[in-house]
Amino acid sequence: LDRAVDAIVAARDRVGCKILVHCSAAVSRSPTVVTAYLMKECGMTLKEALGAVVRKRAAVNPNQGLFKQLKAL
C-alpha cells in the first residue's frame, strides 16, 4: 500500500490535478488504496478514511488481507 500511495502522491504533485484510482470492480482493491491514501496523506483514522470512501461508493468491502494491511498503517 505504501508504494501505491507514493505513486498517487507523485502523480498528484507532478500533474497537479485530480487522480483517478480504479480497479475492475471498485469493491476491494482501489477502495483500499484510496483509504490508505486518506490515512497517510490526510491524517485520517482507518474508520474515518473508510467511512469517507464508503460514502462515495456503498459497495466498498476490502478483502480480509487488504483490511489487515490497512490496520497495520
PyMOL commands that place a pseudoatom at each C-alpha (Angstrom):
pseudoatom trace, name=CA, resn=LEU, resi=1, chain=A, elem=C, hetatm=0, pos=[0.000, 0.000, 0.000]
pseudoatom trace, name=CA, resn=ASP, resi=2, chain=A, elem=C, hetatm=0, pos=[2.885, 2.360, 0.684]
pseudoatom trace, name=CA, resn=ARG, resi=3, chain=A, elem=C, hetatm=0, pos=[4.054, 2.120, -2.945]
pseudoatom trace, name=CA, resn=ALA, resi=4, chain=A, elem=C, hetatm=0, pos=[0.537, 2.765, -4.228]
pseudoatom trace, name=CA, resn=VAL, resi=5, chain=A, elem=C, hetatm=0, pos=[0.125, 5.822, -2.012]
pseudoatom trace, name=CA, resn=ASP, resi=6, chain=A, elem=C, hetatm=0, pos=[3.562, 7.088, -3.055]
pseudoatom trace, name=CA, resn=ALA, resi=7, chain=A, elem=C, hetatm=0, pos=[2.568, 6.700, -6.723]
pseudoatom trace, name=CA, resn=ILE, resi=8, chain=A, elem=C, hetatm=0, pos=[-0.619, 8.704, -6.163]
pseudoatom trace, name=CA, resn=VAL, resi=9, chain=A, elem=C, hetatm=0, pos=[1.297, 11.451, -4.369]
pseudoatom trace, name=CA, resn=ALA, resi=10, chain=A, elem=C, hetatm=0, pos=[3.952, 11.581, -7.102]
pseudoatom trace, name=CA, resn=ALA, resi=11, chain=A, elem=C, hetatm=0, pos=[1.326, 11.771, -9.851]
pseudoatom trace, name=CA, resn=ARG, resi=12, chain=A, elem=C, hetatm=0, pos=[-0.648, 14.395, -7.960]
pseudoatom trace, name=CA, resn=ASP, resi=13, chain=A, elem=C, hetatm=0, pos=[2.442, 16.519, -7.420]
pseudoatom trace, name=CA, resn=ARG, resi=14, chain=A, elem=C, hetatm=0, pos=[3.681, 16.081, -10.997]
pseudoatom trace, name=CA, resn=VAL, resi=15, chain=A, elem=C, hetatm=0, pos=[0.392, 16.678, -12.787]
pseudoatom trace, name=CA, resn=GLY, resi=16, chain=A, elem=C, hetatm=0, pos=[-1.237, 18.950, -10.234]
pseudoatom trace, name=CA, resn=CYS, resi=17, chain=A, elem=C, hetatm=0, pos=[-4.749, 17.720, -10.817]
pseudoatom trace, name=CA, resn=LYS, resi=18, chain=A, elem=C, hetatm=0, pos=[-7.162, 15.021, -9.701]
pseudoatom trace, name=CA, resn=ILE, resi=19, chain=A, elem=C, hetatm=0, pos=[-6.042, 11.388, -9.810]
pseudoatom trace, name=CA, resn=LEU, resi=20, chain=A, elem=C, hetatm=0, pos=[-8.361, 8.511, -10.696]
pseudoatom trace, name=CA, resn=VAL, resi=21, chain=A, elem=C, hetatm=0, pos=[-7.762, 5.264, -8.800]
pseudoatom trace, name=CA, resn=HIS, resi=22, chain=A, elem=C, hetatm=0, pos=[-9.636, 2.289, -10.217]
pseudoatom trace, name=CA, resn=CYS, resi=23, chain=A, elem=C, hetatm=0, pos=[-9.814, -1.486, -10.492]
pseudoatom trace, name=CA, resn=SER, resi=24, chain=A, elem=C, hetatm=0, pos=[-12.278, -3.754, -12.261]
pseudoatom trace, name=CA, resn=ALA, resi=25, chain=A, elem=C, hetatm=0, pos=[-14.976, -3.840, -9.569]
pseudoatom trace, name=CA, resn=ALA, resi=26, chain=A, elem=C, hetatm=0, pos=[-14.141, -0.887, -7.276]
pseudoatom trace, name=CA, resn=VAL, resi=27, chain=A, elem=C, hetatm=0, pos=[-15.076, -3.005, -4.284]
pseudoatom trace, name=CA, resn=SER, resi=28, chain=A, elem=C, hetatm=0, pos=[-11.813, -4.064, -2.647]
pseudoatom trace, name=CA, resn=ARG, resi=29, chain=A, elem=C, hetatm=0, pos=[-8.523, -3.072, -4.304]
pseudoatom trace, name=CA, resn=SER, resi=30, chain=A, elem=C, hetatm=0, pos=[-8.982, 0.540, -5.381]
pseudoatom trace, name=CA, resn=PRO, resi=31, chain=A, elem=C, hetatm=0, pos=[-11.038, 1.491, -2.312]
pseudoatom trace, name=CA, resn=THR, resi=32, chain=A, elem=C, hetatm=0, pos=[-8.266, 0.044, -0.141]
pseudoatom trace, name=CA, resn=VAL, resi=33, chain=A, elem=C, hetatm=0, pos=[-5.652, 2.158, -1.922]
pseudoatom trace, name=CA, resn=VAL, resi=34, chain=A, elem=C, hetatm=0, pos=[-7.770, 5.304, -1.576]
pseudoatom trace, name=CA, resn=THR, resi=35, chain=A, elem=C, hetatm=0, pos=[-8.379, 4.525, 2.103]
pseudoatom trace, name=CA, resn=ALA, resi=36, chain=A, elem=C, hetatm=0, pos=[-4.629, 4.141, 2.645]
pseudoatom trace, name=CA, resn=TYR, resi=37, chain=A, elem=C, hetatm=0, pos=[-4.031, 7.446, 0.848]
pseudoatom trace, name=CA, resn=LEU, resi=38, chain=A, elem=C, hetatm=0, pos=[-6.521, 9.261, 3.074]
pseudoatom trace, name=CA, resn=MET, resi=39, chain=A, elem=C, hetatm=0, pos=[-4.931, 7.755, 6.171]
pseudoatom trace, name=CA, resn=LYS, resi=40, chain=A, elem=C, hetatm=0, pos=[-1.357, 8.613, 5.217]
pseudoatom trace, name=CA, resn=GLU, resi=41, chain=A, elem=C, hetatm=0, pos=[-1.810, 11.935, 3.447]
pseudoatom trace, name=CA, resn=CYS, resi=42, chain=A, elem=C, hetatm=0, pos=[-4.809, 13.405, 5.266]
pseudoatom trace, name=CA, resn=GLY, resi=43, chain=A, elem=C, hetatm=0, pos=[-4.146, 12.028, 8.739]
pseudoatom trace, name=CA, resn=MET, resi=44, chain=A, elem=C, hetatm=0, pos=[-7.450, 10.184, 8.926]
pseudoatom trace, name=CA, resn=THR, resi=45, chain=A, elem=C, hetatm=0, pos=[-8.004, 7.141, 11.088]
pseudoatom trace, name=CA, resn=LEU, resi=46, chain=A, elem=C, hetatm=0, pos=[-8.956, 3.878, 9.402]
pseudoatom trace, name=CA, resn=LYS, resi=47, chain=A, elem=C, hetatm=0, pos=[-12.575, 4.384, 10.448]
pseudoatom trace, name=CA, resn=GLU, resi=48, chain=A, elem=C, hetatm=0, pos=[-12.682, 7.955, 9.117]
pseudoatom trace, name=CA, resn=ALA, resi=49, chain=A, elem=C, hetatm=0, pos=[-10.969, 7.126, 5.833]
pseudoatom trace, name=CA, resn=LEU, resi=50, chain=A, elem=C, hetatm=0, pos=[-13.001, 4.010, 5.106]
pseudoatom trace, name=CA, resn=GLY, resi=51, chain=A, elem=C, hetatm=0, pos=[-16.165, 5.890, 6.021]
pseudoatom trace, name=CA, resn=ALA, resi=52, chain=A, elem=C, hetatm=0, pos=[-15.295, 8.629, 3.535]
pseudoatom trace, name=CA, resn=VAL, resi=53, chain=A, elem=C, hetatm=0, pos=[-14.769, 6.056, 0.792]
pseudoatom trace, name=CA, resn=VAL, resi=54, chain=A, elem=C, hetatm=0, pos=[-17.972, 4.164, 1.633]
pseudoatom trace, name=CA, resn=ARG, resi=55, chain=A, elem=C, hetatm=0, pos=[-19.946, 7.422, 1.476]
pseudoatom trace, name=CA, resn=LYS, resi=56, chain=A, elem=C, hetatm=0, pos=[-18.831, 7.752, -2.156]
pseudoatom trace, name=CA, resn=ARG, resi=57, chain=A, elem=C, hetatm=0, pos=[-19.371, 4.065, -3.044]
pseudoatom trace, name=CA, resn=ALA, resi=58, chain=A, elem=C, hetatm=0, pos=[-21.541, 1.980, -0.746]
pseudoatom trace, name=CA, resn=ALA, resi=59, chain=A, elem=C, hetatm=0, pos=[-20.408, -1.359, -2.243]
pseudoatom trace, name=CA, resn=VAL, resi=60, chain=A, elem=C, hetatm=0, pos=[-16.881, -0.970, -0.817]
pseudoatom trace, name=CA, resn=ASN, resi=61, chain=A, elem=C, hetatm=0, pos=[-15.722, -4.081, 1.023]
pseudoatom trace, name=CA, resn=PRO, resi=62, chain=A, elem=C, hetatm=0, pos=[-11.924, -4.564, 1.292]
pseudoatom trace, name=CA, resn=ASN, resi=63, chain=A, elem=C, hetatm=0, pos=[-10.966, -8.219, 1.432]
pseudoatom trace, name=CA, resn=GLN, resi=64, chain=A, elem=C, hetatm=0, pos=[-9.557, -9.602, 4.658]
pseudoatom trace, name=CA, resn=GLY, resi=65, chain=A, elem=C, hetatm=0, pos=[-5.911, -9.417, 3.563]
pseudoatom trace, name=CA, resn=LEU, resi=66, chain=A, elem=C, hetatm=0, pos=[-6.148, -5.821, 2.406]
pseudoatom trace, name=CA, resn=PHE, resi=67, chain=A, elem=C, hetatm=0, pos=[-8.087, -4.791, 5.508]
pseudoatom trace, name=CA, resn=LYS, resi=68, chain=A, elem=C, hetatm=0, pos=[-5.304, -6.298, 7.613]
pseudoatom trace, name=CA, resn=GLN, resi=69, chain=A, elem=C, hetatm=0, pos=[-2.793, -4.127, 5.738]
pseudoatom trace, name=CA, resn=LEU, resi=70, chain=A, elem=C, hetatm=0, pos=[-4.903, -1.034, 6.382]
pseudoatom trace, name=CA, resn=LYS, resi=71, chain=A, elem=C, hetatm=0, pos=[-4.993, -1.824, 10.088]
pseudoatom trace, name=CA, resn=ALA, resi=72, chain=A, elem=C, hetatm=0, pos=[-1.188, -2.032, 10.070]
pseudoatom trace, name=CA, resn=LEU, resi=73, chain=A, elem=C, hetatm=0, pos=[-0.787, 1.532, 8.722]
for i in range(1, 73): cmd.bond("trace and resi %d" % i, "trace and resi %d" % (i + 1))
show_as sticks, trace
zoom trace
